[in-house]
Amino acid sequence: MSRPVRPIDNRVIGGVCAALARRFGTSATTVRVLFLASCLLPGPQFLLYLALWILLPSESRTRTAW
């Protein structure tokens, strides 16, 4: 299993939903819709998104320059 990274392409804000979609093998649109639907429920969704934005490395930083 590879570590999720925020992709350079297909980002809307921070690339967190695109990274989760790539990791779980689904479309980024599906993850975005699920995130927006979860915002209707009480909970720390925005804090979790911000934490993942900070903790997940960007794809450009993980590439090796061989």
All heavy atoms as TSV, in Angstrom:
chain	resi	resn	atom	element	x	y	z
A	1	MET	N	N	0.829	-1.169	0.000
A	1	MET	CA	C	0.000	0.000	0.000
A	1	MET	C	C	0.882	1.244	0.000
A	1	MET	O	O	1.784	1.364	0.819
A	1	MET	CB	C	-0.872	-0.004	1.256
A	1	MET	CG	C	-2.322	0.139	0.940
A	1	MET	SD	S	-3.327	0.197	2.405
A	1	MET	CE	C	-3.532	-1.514	2.765
A	2	SER	N	N	0.605	2.145	-0.914
A	2	SER	CA	C	1.417	3.350	-0.992
A	2	SER	C	C	0.821	4.451	-0.124
A	2	SER	O	O	-0.379	4.484	0.133
A	2	SER	CB	C	1.501	3.827	-2.443
A	2	SER	OG	O	0.222	4.198	-2.887
A	3	ARG	N	N	1.699	5.321	0.282
A	3	ARG	CA	C	1.272	6.447	1.102
A	3	ARG	C	C	0.565	7.474	0.216
A	3	ARG	O	O	1.048	7.806	-0.866
A	3	ARG	CB	C	2.496	7.084	1.753
A	3	ARG	CG	C	2.154	8.261	2.602
A	3	ARG	CD	C	3.379	8.842	3.225
A	3	ARG	NE	N	2.995	10.106	3.816
A	3	ARG	CZ	C	3.686	10.723	4.730
A	3	ARG	NH1	N	4.818	10.211	5.142
A	3	ARG	NH2	N	3.288	11.855	5.233
A	4	PRO	N	N	-0.586	7.993	0.649
A	4	PRO	CA	C	-1.291	8.962	-0.197
A	4	PRO	C	C	-0.541	10.295	-0.264
A	4	PRO	O	O	0.057	10.737	0.713
A	4	PRO	CB	C	-2.640	9.133	0.494
A	4	PRO	CG	C	-2.460	8.648	1.874
A	4	PRO	CD	C	-1.331	7.667	1.853
A	5	VAL	N	N	-0.550	10.882	-1.444
A	5	VAL	CA	C	0.038	12.203	-1.658
A	5	VAL	C	C	-0.988	13.064	-2.389
A	5	VAL	O	O	-1.825	12.554	-3.116
A	5	VAL	CB	C	1.343	12.144	-2.476
A	5	VAL	CG1	C	2.435	11.432	-1.715
A	5	VAL	CG2	C	1.118	11.498	-3.814
A	6	ARG	N	N	-0.903	14.367	-2.170
A	6	ARG	CA	C	-1.801	15.290	-2.847
A	6	ARG	C	C	-1.297	15.487	-4.275
A	6	ARG	O	O	-0.193	15.956	-4.478
A	6	ARG	CB	C	-1.856	16.627	-2.112
A	6	ARG	CG	C	-2.487	16.492	-0.728
A	6	ARG	CD	C	-2.576	17.806	0.021
A	6	ARG	NE	N	-1.253	18.330	0.335
A	6	ARG	CZ	C	-0.765	19.469	-0.147
A	6	ARG	NH1	N	-1.464	20.213	-0.958
A	6	ARG	NH2	N	0.446	19.868	0.187
A	7	PRO	N	N	-2.089	15.088	-5.277
A	7	PRO	CA	C	-1.632	15.170	-6.667
A	7	PRO	C	C	-1.513	16.612	-7.146
A	7	PRO	O	O	-2.162	17.516	-6.623
A	7	PRO	CB	C	-2.716	14.427	-7.439
A	7	PRO	CG	C	-3.923	14.523	-6.588
A	7	PRO	CD	C	-3.437	14.556	-5.175
A	8	ILE	N	N	-0.687	16.794	-8.160
A	8	ILE	CA	C	-0.521	18.116	-8.741
A	8	ILE	C	C	-1.737	18.476	-9.583
A	8	ILE	O	O	-2.229	19.598	-9.534
A	8	ILE	CB	C	0.764	18.159	-9.601
A	8	ILE	CG1	C	1.979	17.978	-8.708
A	8	ILE	CG2	C	0.859	19.466	-10.364
A	8	ILE	CD1	C	3.266	17.816	-9.477
A	9	ASP	N	N	-2.228	17.512	-10.344
A	9	ASP	CA	C	-3.419	17.761	-11.159
A	9	ASP	C	C	-4.666	17.338	-10.400
A	9	ASP	O	O	-4.593	16.643	-9.405
A	9	ASP	CB	C	-3.310	16.997	-12.479
A	9	ASP	CG	C	-3.136	15.505	-12.269
A	9	ASP	OD1	O	-2.735	15.101	-11.164
A	9	ASP	OD2	O	-3.402	14.742	-13.200
A	10	ASN	N	N	-5.815	17.794	-10.860
A	10	ASN	CA	C	-7.113	17.445	-10.283
A	10	ASN	C	C	-7.325	18.016	-8.882
A	10	ASN	O	O	-8.106	17.494	-8.109
A	10	ASN	CB	C	-7.315	15.923	-10.295
A	10	ASN	CG	C	-8.779	15.545	-10.243
A	10	ASN	OD1	O	-9.650	16.373	-10.483
A	10	ASN	ND2	N	-9.051	14.301	-9.937
A	11	ARG	N	N	-6.617	19.085	-8.535
A	11	ARG	CA	C	-6.843	19.747	-7.256
A	11	ARG	C	C	-7.953	20.764	-7.397
A	11	ARG	O	O	-8.092	21.406	-8.424
A	11	ARG	CB	C	-5.591	20.510	-6.809
A	11	ARG	CG	C	-4.496	19.665	-6.276
A	11	ARG	CD	C	-3.400	20.551	-5.740
A	11	ARG	NE	N	-2.308	19.753	-5.215
A	11	ARG	CZ	C	-1.253	20.257	-4.639
A	11	ARG	NH1	N	-1.106	21.560	-4.533
A	11	ARG	NH2	N	-0.308	19.479	-4.170
A	12	VAL	N	N	-8.736	20.918	-6.342
A	12	VAL	CA	C	-9.714	21.993	-6.314
A	12	VAL	C	C	-9.264	23.025	-5.291
A	12	VAL	O	O	-9.097	24.192	-5.605
A	12	VAL	CB	C	-11.131	21.473	-6.001
A	12	VAL	CG1	C	-12.090	22.612	-5.780
A	12	VAL	CG2	C	-11.613	20.606	-7.145
A	13	ILE	N	N	-9.024	22.621	-4.085
A	13	ILE	CA	C	-8.502	23.533	-3.069
A	13	ILE	C	C	-7.109	23.071	-2.665
A	13	ILE	O	O	-6.130	23.686	-3.018
A	13	ILE	CB	C	-9.438	23.620	-1.847
A	13	ILE	CG1	C	-10.789	24.204	-2.267
A	13	ILE	CG2	C	-8.821	24.471	-0.750
A	13	ILE	CD1	C	-11.810	24.248	-1.184
A	14	GLY	N	N	-7.031	21.989	-1.940
A	14	GLY	CA	C	-5.733	21.525	-1.483
A	14	GLY	C	C	-5.312	20.180	-2.032
A	14	GLY	O	O	-4.192	19.742	-1.833
A	15	GLY	N	N	-6.204	19.490	-2.702
A	15	GLY	CA	C	-5.884	18.189	-3.251
A	15	GLY	C	C	-6.143	17.038	-2.300
A	15	GLY	O	O	-5.795	15.898	-2.602
A	16	VAL	N	N	-6.764	17.317	-1.168
A	16	VAL	CA	C	-7.004	16.268	-0.179
A	16	VAL	C	C	-8.017	15.252	-0.700
A	16	VAL	O	O	-7.787	14.042	-0.604
A	16	VAL	CB	C	-7.479	16.882	1.165
A	16	VAL	CG1	C	-7.876	15.798	2.144
A	16	VAL	CG2	C	-6.385	17.756	1.753
A	17	CYS	N	N	-9.115	15.709	-1.262
A	17	CYS	CA	C	-10.127	14.781	-1.784
A	17	CYS	C	C	-9.577	13.964	-2.947
A	17	CYS	O	O	-9.865	12.777	-3.063
A	17	CYS	CB	C	-11.377	15.548	-2.212
A	17	CYS	SG	S	-12.300	16.235	-0.816
A	18	ALA	N	N	-8.772	14.584	-3.794
A	18	ALA	CA	C	-8.160	13.853	-4.909
A	18	ALA	C	C	-7.186	12.798	-4.391
A	18	ALA	O	O	-7.112	11.689	-4.936
A	18	ALA	CB	C	-7.451	14.818	-5.847
A	19	ALA	N	N	-6.450	13.114	-3.340
A	19	ALA	CA	C	-5.517	12.136	-2.752
A	19	ALA	C	C	-6.276	10.963	-2.142
A	19	ALA	O	O	-5.887	9.805	-2.320
A	19	ALA	CB	C	-4.652	12.812	-1.694
A	20	LEU	N	N	-7.356	11.247	-1.429
A	20	LEU	CA	C	-8.149	10.173	-0.835
A	20	LEU	C	C	-8.822	9.332	-1.913
A	20	LEU	O	O	-8.912	8.110	-1.780
A	20	LEU	CB	C	-9.186	10.758	0.124
A	20	LEU	CG	C	-8.625	11.402	1.386
A	20	LEU	CD1	C	-9.737	12.051	2.188
A	20	LEU	CD2	C	-7.878	10.390	2.231
A	21	ALA	N	N	-9.279	9.968	-2.983
A	21	ALA	CA	C	-9.902	9.227	-4.080
A	21	ALA	C	C	-8.905	8.297	-4.746
A	21	ALA	O	O	-9.211	7.143	-5.045
A	21	ALA	CB	C	-10.476	10.210	-5.101
A	22	ARG	N	N	-7.702	8.787	-4.977
A	22	ARG	CA	C	-6.660	7.956	-5.591
A	22	ARG	C	C	-6.312	6.790	-4.672
A	22	ARG	O	O	-6.117	5.668	-5.117
A	22	ARG	CB	C	-5.415	8.802	-5.854
A	22	ARG	CG	C	-4.336	8.043	-6.577
A	22	ARG	CD	C	-3.081	8.832	-6.723
A	22	ARG	NE	N	-3.246	9.920	-7.683
A	22	ARG	CZ	C	-2.295	10.795	-7.961
A	22	ARG	NH1	N	-1.136	10.731	-7.354
A	22	ARG	NH2	N	-2.503	11.746	-8.857
A	23	ARG	N	N	-6.245	7.044	-3.376
A	23	ARG	CA	C	-5.874	6.017	-2.407
A	23	ARG	C	C	-6.915	4.897	-2.331
A	23	ARG	O	O	-6.595	3.727	-2.232
A	23	ARG	CB	C	-5.679	6.671	-1.036
A	23	ARG	CG	C	-5.576	5.740	0.147
A	23	ARG	CD	C	-4.323	4.876	0.059
A	23	ARG	NE	N	-4.200	3.997	1.175
A	23	ARG	CZ	C	-4.783	2.809	1.274
A	23	ARG	NH1	N	-5.555	2.375	0.308
A	23	ARG	NH2	N	-4.610	2.051	2.323
A	24	PHE	N	N	-8.214	5.284	-2.381
A	24	PHE	CA	C	-9.275	4.308	-2.226
A	24	PHE	C	C	-9.870	3.850	-3.562
A	24	PHE	O	O	-10.835	3.095	-3.582
A	24	PHE	CB	C	-10.379	4.847	-1.315
A	24	PHE	CG	C	-9.919	4.996	0.106
A	24	PHE	CD1	C	-9.749	6.251	0.658
A	24	PHE	CD2	C	-9.619	3.886	0.873
A	24	PHE	CE1	C	-9.315	6.396	1.964
A	24	PHE	CE2	C	-9.184	4.018	2.183
A	24	PHE	CZ	C	-9.024	5.278	2.734
A	25	GLY	N	N	-9.292	4.305	-4.684
A	25	GLY	CA	C	-9.699	3.821	-5.992
A	25	GLY	C	C	-11.076	4.276	-6.436
A	25	GLY	O	O	-11.810	3.504	-7.050
A	26	THR	N	N	-11.433	5.503	-6.137
A	26	THR	CA	C	-12.715	6.057	-6.559
A	26	THR	C	C	-12.472	7.401	-7.240
A	26	THR	O	O	-11.328	7.848	-7.342
A	26	THR	CB	C	-13.674	6.191	-5.354
A	26	THR	OG1	O	-14.947	6.584	-5.820
A	26	THR	CG2	C	-13.171	7.165	-4.342
A	27	SER	N	N	-13.515	8.041	-7.694
A	27	SER	CA	C	-13.328	9.328	-8.364
A	27	SER	C	C	-13.246	10.458	-7.338
A	27	SER	O	O	-13.819	10.374	-6.249
A	27	SER	CB	C	-14.473	9.599	-9.344
A	27	SER	OG	O	-15.648	9.911	-8.646
A	28	ALA	N	N	-12.543	11.494	-7.707
A	28	ALA	CA	C	-12.407	12.650	-6.825
A	28	ALA	C	C	-13.758	13.329	-6.616
A	28	ALA	O	O	-14.038	13.845	-5.528
A	28	ALA	CB	C	-11.395	13.635	-7.391
A	29	THR	N	N	-14.606	13.297	-7.620
A	29	THR	CA	C	-15.932	13.902	-7.496
A	29	THR	C	C	-16.748	13.200	-6.418
A	29	THR	O	O	-17.441	13.860	-5.634
A	29	THR	CB	C	-16.672	13.839	-8.848
A	29	THR	OG1	O	-15.867	14.486	-9.833
A	29	THR	CG2	C	-18.014	14.516	-8.762
A	30	THR	N	N	-16.656	11.893	-6.355
A	30	THR	CA	C	-17.373	11.131	-5.332
A	30	THR	C	C	-16.912	11.530	-3.940
A	30	THR	O	O	-17.740	11.751	-3.050
A	30	THR	CB	C	-17.162	9.621	-5.544
A	30	THR	OG1	O	-17.604	9.270	-6.854
A	30	THR	CG2	C	-17.903	8.802	-4.512
A	31	VAL	N	N	-15.618	11.633	-3.740
A	31	VAL	CA	C	-15.085	11.999	-2.426
A	31	VAL	C	C	-15.498	13.429	-2.077
A	31	VAL	O	O	-15.857	13.718	-0.931
A	31	VAL	CB	C	-13.553	11.827	-2.382
A	31	VAL	CG1	C	-12.990	12.291	-1.059
A	31	VAL	CG2	C	-13.184	10.379	-2.635
A	32	ARG	N	N	-15.477	14.320	-3.050
A	32	ARG	CA	C	-15.884	15.711	-2.796
A	32	ARG	C	C	-17.352	15.798	-2.396
A	32	ARG	O	O	-17.709	16.532	-1.474
A	32	ARG	CB	C	-15.605	16.561	-4.025
A	32	ARG	CG	C	-14.143	16.777	-4.257
A	32	ARG	CD	C	-13.884	17.605	-5.503
A	32	ARG	NE	N	-12.449	17.668	-5.737
A	32	ARG	CZ	C	-11.866	17.308	-6.860
A	32	ARG	NH1	N	-12.594	16.900	-7.885
A	32	ARG	NH2	N	-10.559	17.382	-6.978
A	33	VAL	N	N	-18.203	15.043	-3.087
A	33	VAL	CA	C	-19.634	15.046	-2.756
A	33	VAL	C	C	-19.854	14.473	-1.363
A	33	VAL	O	O	-20.648	15.008	-0.571
A	33	VAL	CB	C	-20.442	14.273	-3.822
A	33	VAL	CG1	C	-21.864	14.013	-3.367
A	33	VAL	CG2	C	-20.429	15.036	-5.130
A	34	LEU	N	N	-19.152	13.399	-1.037
A	34	LEU	CA	C	-19.271	12.817	0.305
A	34	LEU	C	C	-18.802	13.793	1.376
A	34	LEU	O	O	-19.414	13.909	2.442
A	34	LEU	CB	C	-18.480	11.508	0.389
A	34	LEU	CG	C	-19.066	10.333	-0.363
A	34	LEU	CD1	C	-18.104	9.144	-0.323
A	34	LEU	CD2	C	-20.414	9.951	0.215
A	35	PHE	N	N	-17.718	14.521	1.099
A	35	PHE	CA	C	-17.235	15.503	2.062
A	35	PHE	C	C	-18.262	16.621	2.258
A	35	PHE	O	O	-18.560	17.007	3.385
A	35	PHE	CB	C	-15.893	16.091	1.621
A	35	PHE	CG	C	-15.441	17.214	2.508
A	35	PHE	CD1	C	-14.954	16.951	3.777
A	35	PHE	CD2	C	-15.508	18.524	2.080
A	35	PHE	CE1	C	-14.554	17.986	4.611
A	35	PHE	CE2	C	-15.109	19.561	2.895
A	35	PHE	CZ	C	-14.628	19.291	4.169
A	36	LEU	N	N	-18.811	17.133	1.157
A	36	LEU	CA	C	-19.807	18.200	1.272
A	36	LEU	C	C	-21.060	17.716	1.996
A	36	LEU	O	O	-21.638	18.452	2.799
A	36	LEU	CB	C	-20.162	18.739	-0.111
A	36	LEU	CG	C	-19.067	19.559	-0.778
A	36	LEU	CD1	C	-19.489	19.940	-2.189
A	36	LEU	CD2	C	-18.742	20.793	0.036
A	37	ALA	N	N	-21.474	16.485	1.735
A	37	ALA	CA	C	-22.632	15.927	2.443
A	37	ALA	C	C	-22.327	15.756	3.933
A	37	ALA	O	O	-23.197	15.988	4.779
A	37	ALA	CB	C	-23.031	14.591	1.829
A	38	SER	N	N	-21.097	15.387	4.269
A	38	SER	CA	C	-20.743	15.208	5.675
A	38	SER	C	C	-20.714	16.541	6.418
A	38	SER	O	O	-20.841	16.575	7.640
A	38	SER	CB	C	-19.398	14.504	5.812
A	38	SER	OG	O	-18.342	15.390	5.510
A	39	CYS	N	N	-20.564	17.638	5.676
A	39	CYS	CA	C	-20.558	18.959	6.324
A	39	CYS	C	C	-21.929	19.330	6.873
A	39	CYS	O	O	-22.035	20.243	7.695
A	39	CYS	CB	C	-20.071	20.026	5.346
A	39	CYS	SG	S	-18.316	19.866	4.991
A	40	LEU	N	N	-22.967	18.631	6.438
A	40	LEU	CA	C	-24.302	18.859	6.979
A	40	LEU	C	C	-24.451	18.250	8.369
A	40	LEU	O	O	-25.363	18.611	9.103
A	40	LEU	CB	C	-25.361	18.290	6.041
A	40	LEU	CG	C	-25.401	18.910	4.634
A	40	LEU	CD1	C	-26.387	18.148	3.767
A	40	LEU	CD2	C	-25.747	20.378	4.701
A	41	LEU	N	N	-23.585	17.329	8.706
A	41	LEU	CA	C	-23.602	16.675	10.013
A	41	LEU	C	C	-22.650	17.386	10.963
A	41	LEU	O	O	-21.655	17.971	10.532
A	41	LEU	CB	C	-23.175	15.212	9.868
A	41	LEU	CG	C	-23.997	14.355	8.909
A	41	LEU	CD1	C	-23.317	13.013	8.714
A	41	LEU	CD2	C	-25.398	14.181	9.445
A	42	PRO	N	N	-22.947	17.346	12.257
A	42	PRO	CA	C	-22.009	17.961	13.201
A	42	PRO	C	C	-20.725	17.142	13.286
A	42	PRO	O	O	-20.745	15.914	13.174
A	42	PRO	CB	C	-22.765	17.941	14.532
A	42	PRO	CG	C	-23.796	16.881	14.370
A	42	PRO	CD	C	-24.120	16.805	12.907
A	43	GLY	N	N	-19.627	17.833	13.435
A	43	GLY	CA	C	-18.347	17.142	13.556
A	43	GLY	C	C	-17.200	17.996	13.069
A	43	GLY	O	O	-17.387	19.098	12.554
A	44	PRO	N	N	-15.999	17.479	13.204
A	44	PRO	CA	C	-14.788	18.258	12.875
A	44	PRO	C	C	-14.314	18.064	11.429
A	44	PRO	O	O	-13.124	17.902	11.183
A	44	PRO	CB	C	-13.774	17.694	13.864
A	44	PRO	CG	C	-14.168	16.255	13.982
A	44	PRO	CD	C	-15.681	16.260	13.928
A	45	GLN	N	N	-15.216	18.091	10.458
A	45	GLN	CA	C	-14.836	17.812	9.071
A	45	GLN	C	C	-13.804	18.809	8.550
A	45	GLN	O	O	-12.830	18.421	7.907
A	45	GLN	CB	C	-16.067	17.834	8.150
A	45	GLN	CG	C	-17.032	16.722	8.383
A	45	GLN	CD	C	-18.048	17.048	9.472
A	45	GLN	OE1	O	-17.896	17.978	10.232
A	45	GLN	NE2	N	-19.087	16.247	9.551
A	46	PHE	N	N	-14.023	20.091	8.808
A	46	PHE	CA	C	-13.098	21.096	8.295
A	46	PHE	C	C	-11.732	20.993	8.961
A	46	PHE	O	O	-10.704	21.177	8.315
A	46	PHE	CB	C	-13.674	22.502	8.465
A	46	PHE	CG	C	-14.853	22.765	7.587
A	46	PHE	CD1	C	-16.123	22.884	8.108
A	46	PHE	CD2	C	-14.698	22.873	6.212
A	46	PHE	CE1	C	-17.212	23.119	7.291
A	46	PHE	CE2	C	-15.776	23.101	5.377
A	46	PHE	CZ	C	-17.041	23.225	5.919
A	47	LEU	N	N	-11.721	20.672	10.247
A	47	LEU	CA	C	-10.440	20.495	10.943
A	47	LEU	C	C	-9.696	19.285	10.398
A	47	LEU	O	O	-8.467	19.320	10.237
A	47	LEU	CB	C	-10.660	20.357	12.447
A	47	LEU	CG	C	-11.210	21.600	13.143
A	47	LEU	CD1	C	-11.474	21.296	14.610
A	47	LEU	CD2	C	-10.256	22.767	12.996
A	48	LEU	N	N	-10.421	18.219	10.106
A	48	LEU	CA	C	-9.794	17.035	9.528
A	48	LEU	C	C	-9.233	17.339	8.143
A	48	LEU	O	O	-8.119	16.924	7.809
A	48	LEU	CB	C	-10.804	15.888	9.454
A	48	LEU	CG	C	-10.302	14.577	8.880
A	48	LEU	CD1	C	-9.184	14.007	9.735
A	48	LEU	CD2	C	-11.444	13.589	8.770
A	49	TYR	N	N	-9.985	18.089	7.345
A	49	TYR	CA	C	-9.501	18.474	6.019
A	49	TYR	C	C	-8.229	19.302	6.130
A	49	TYR	O	O	-7.245	19.064	5.422
A	49	TYR	CB	C	-10.578	19.255	5.266
A	49	TYR	CG	C	-10.227	19.523	3.820
A	49	TYR	CD1	C	-10.609	18.641	2.833
A	49	TYR	CD2	C	-9.487	20.639	3.461
A	49	TYR	CE1	C	-10.280	18.862	1.500
A	49	TYR	CE2	C	-9.146	20.872	2.136
A	49	TYR	CZ	C	-9.549	19.989	1.169
A	49	TYR	OH	O	-9.206	20.208	-0.133
A	50	LEU	N	N	-8.225	20.285	7.034
A	50	LEU	CA	C	-7.034	21.119	7.224
A	50	LEU	C	C	-5.843	20.297	7.709
A	50	LEU	O	O	-4.711	20.502	7.262
A	50	LEU	CB	C	-7.331	22.247	8.208
A	50	LEU	CG	C	-8.257	23.345	7.692
A	50	LEU	CD1	C	-8.589	24.320	8.822
A	50	LEU	CD2	C	-7.637	24.070	6.521
A	51	ALA	N	N	-6.093	19.359	8.616
A	51	ALA	CA	C	-5.010	18.509	9.117
A	51	ALA	C	C	-4.430	17.647	7.995
A	51	ALA	O	O	-3.206	17.514	7.876
A	51	ALA	CB	C	-5.513	17.630	10.257
A	52	LEU	N	N	-5.295	17.084	7.154
A	52	LEU	CA	C	-4.804	16.271	6.041
A	52	LEU	C	C	-4.062	17.131	5.019
A	52	LEU	O	O	-3.088	16.689	4.418
A	52	LEU	CB	C	-5.959	15.524	5.372
A	52	LEU	CG	C	-6.537	14.368	6.173
A	52	LEU	CD1	C	-7.785	13.820	5.493
A	52	LEU	CD2	C	-5.503	13.279	6.360
A	53	TRP	N	N	-4.507	18.355	4.820
A	53	TRP	CA	C	-3.842	19.274	3.902
A	53	TRP	C	C	-2.416	19.550	4.374
A	53	TRP	O	O	-1.477	19.602	3.598
A	53	TRP	CB	C	-4.628	20.564	3.812
A	53	TRP	CG	C	-4.254	21.493	2.693
A	53	TRP	CD1	C	-3.196	21.397	1.851
A	53	TRP	CD2	C	-4.954	22.659	2.300
A	53	TRP	NE1	N	-3.198	22.447	0.961
A	53	TRP	CE2	C	-4.272	23.237	1.215
A	53	TRP	CE3	C	-6.100	23.285	2.762
A	53	TRP	CZ2	C	-4.694	24.401	0.597
A	53	TRP	CZ3	C	-6.517	24.443	2.140
A	53	TRP	CH2	C	-5.811	24.982	1.073
A	54	ILE	N	N	-2.250	19.660	5.672
A	54	ILE	CA	C	-0.921	19.922	6.236
A	54	ILE	C	C	-0.077	18.657	6.258
A	54	ILE	O	O	1.121	18.689	5.936
A	54	ILE	CB	C	-1.065	20.513	7.661
A	54	ILE	CG1	C	-1.685	21.912	7.575
A	54	ILE	CG2	C	0.273	20.550	8.378
A	54	ILE	CD1	C	-2.129	22.469	8.899
A	55	LEU	N	N	-0.671	17.521	6.613
A	55	LEU	CA	C	0.097	16.290	6.818
A	55	LEU	C	C	0.429	15.528	5.538
A	55	LEU	O	O	1.468	14.879	5.465
A	55	LEU	CB	C	-0.658	15.366	7.782
A	55	LEU	CG	C	-0.802	15.896	9.207
A	55	LEU	CD1	C	-1.683	14.965	10.021
A	55	LEU	CD2	C	0.549	16.068	9.855
A	56	LEU	N	N	-0.463	15.578	4.548
A	56	LEU	CA	C	-0.193	14.850	3.301
A	56	LEU	C	C	0.801	15.638	2.453
A	56	LEU	O	O	0.580	16.814	2.176
A	56	LEU	CB	C	-1.482	14.634	2.504
A	56	LEU	CG	C	-2.490	13.652	3.066
A	56	LEU	CD1	C	-3.737	13.610	2.192
A	56	LEU	CD2	C	-1.886	12.277	3.178
A	57	PRO	N	N	1.865	14.999	2.038
A	57	PRO	CA	C	2.842	15.723	1.206
A	57	PRO	C	C	2.300	15.947	-0.194
A	57	PRO	O	O	1.460	15.191	-0.688
A	57	PRO	CB	C	4.047	14.776	1.184
A	57	PRO	CG	C	3.455	13.433	1.401
A	57	PRO	CD	C	2.273	13.626	2.300
A	58	SER	N	N	2.788	16.986	-0.817
A	58	SER	CA	C	2.416	17.267	-2.198
A	58	SER	C	C	3.183	16.332	-3.122
A	58	SER	O	O	4.309	15.943	-2.828
A	58	SER	CB	C	2.735	18.719	-2.538
A	58	SER	OG	O	2.369	19.007	-3.857
A	59	GLU	N	N	2.580	15.990	-4.219
A	59	GLU	CA	C	3.198	15.058	-5.155
A	59	GLU	C	C	4.523	15.592	-5.697
A	59	GLU	O	O	5.448	14.846	-5.935
A	59	GLU	CB	C	2.233	14.790	-6.305
A	59	GLU	CG	C	2.652	13.679	-7.210
A	59	GLU	CD	C	1.580	13.374	-8.236
A	59	GLU	OE1	O	1.088	14.303	-8.881
A	59	GLU	OE2	O	1.235	12.185	-8.375
A	60	SER	N	N	4.630	16.882	-5.863
A	60	SER	CA	C	5.861	17.453	-6.397
A	60	SER	C	C	7.044	17.258	-5.452
A	60	SER	O	O	8.180	17.171	-5.889
A	60	SER	CB	C	5.674	18.942	-6.700
A	60	SER	OG	O	5.379	19.638	-5.505
A	61	ARG	N	N	6.790	17.186	-4.175
A	61	ARG	CA	C	7.863	16.990	-3.192
A	61	ARG	C	C	8.303	15.539	-3.091
A	61	ARG	O	O	9.389	15.256	-2.635
A	61	ARG	CB	C	7.412	17.446	-1.819
A	61	ARG	CG	C	7.195	18.918	-1.725
A	61	ARG	CD	C	6.844	19.302	-0.326
A	61	ARG	NE	N	6.217	20.607	-0.323
A	61	ARG	CZ	C	5.488	21.074	0.622
A	61	ARG	NH1	N	5.239	20.341	1.702
A	61	ARG	NH2	N	4.956	22.268	0.556
A	62	THR	N	N	7.449	14.607	-3.502
A	62	THR	CA	C	7.785	13.190	-3.350
A	62	THR	C	C	8.440	12.600	-4.578
A	62	THR	O	O	8.895	11.479	-4.549
A	62	THR	CB	C	6.522	12.373	-3.028
A	62	THR	OG1	O	5.587	12.537	-4.089
A	62	THR	CG2	C	5.917	12.828	-1.713
A	63	ARG	N	N	8.490	13.334	-5.671
A	63	ARG	CA	C	9.132	12.825	-6.878
A	63	ARG	C	C	10.649	12.855	-6.725
A	63	ARG	O	O	11.201	13.760	-6.138
A	63	ARG	CB	C	8.746	13.671	-8.083
A	63	ARG	CG	C	7.327	13.502	-8.490
A	63	ARG	CD	C	7.061	14.248	-9.749
A	63	ARG	NE	N	5.678	14.075	-10.141
A	63	ARG	CZ	C	5.113	14.738	-11.122
A	63	ARG	NH1	N	5.799	15.615	-11.808
A	63	ARG	NH2	N	3.856	14.541	-11.419
A	64	THR	N	N	11.276	11.861	-7.280
A	64	THR	CA	C	12.730	11.824	-7.250
A	64	THR	C	C	13.273	12.350	-8.574
A	64	THR	O	O	12.718	12.054	-9.637
A	64	THR	CB	C	13.251	10.402	-7.007
A	64	THR	OG1	O	12.735	9.563	-8.024
A	64	THR	CG2	C	12.846	9.899	-5.633
A	65	ALA	N	N	14.323	13.088	-8.534
A	65	ALA	CA	C	14.917	13.671	-9.734
A	65	ALA	C	C	16.069	12.805	-10.210
A	65	ALA	O	O	17.226	13.113	-10.013
A	65	ALA	CB	C	15.378	15.092	-9.448
A	66	TRP	N	N	15.763	11.687	-10.846
A	66	TRP	CA	C	16.798	10.765	-11.303
A	66	TRP	C	C	17.191	11.150	-12.656
A	66	TRP	O	O	17.013	11.133	-13.649
A	66	TRP	CB	C	16.291	9.338	-11.246
A	66	TRP	CG	C	16.147	8.886	-9.842
A	66	TRP	CD1	C	15.140	9.181	-8.980
A	66	TRP	CD2	C	17.045	8.073	-9.097
A	66	TRP	NE1	N	15.345	8.598	-7.770
A	66	TRP	CE2	C	16.503	7.910	-7.808
A	66	TRP	CE3	C	18.240	7.460	-9.395
A	66	TRP	CZ2	C	17.138	7.164	-6.837
A	66	TRP	CZ3	C	18.844	6.716	-8.418
A	66	TRP	CH2	C	18.289	6.580	-7.151
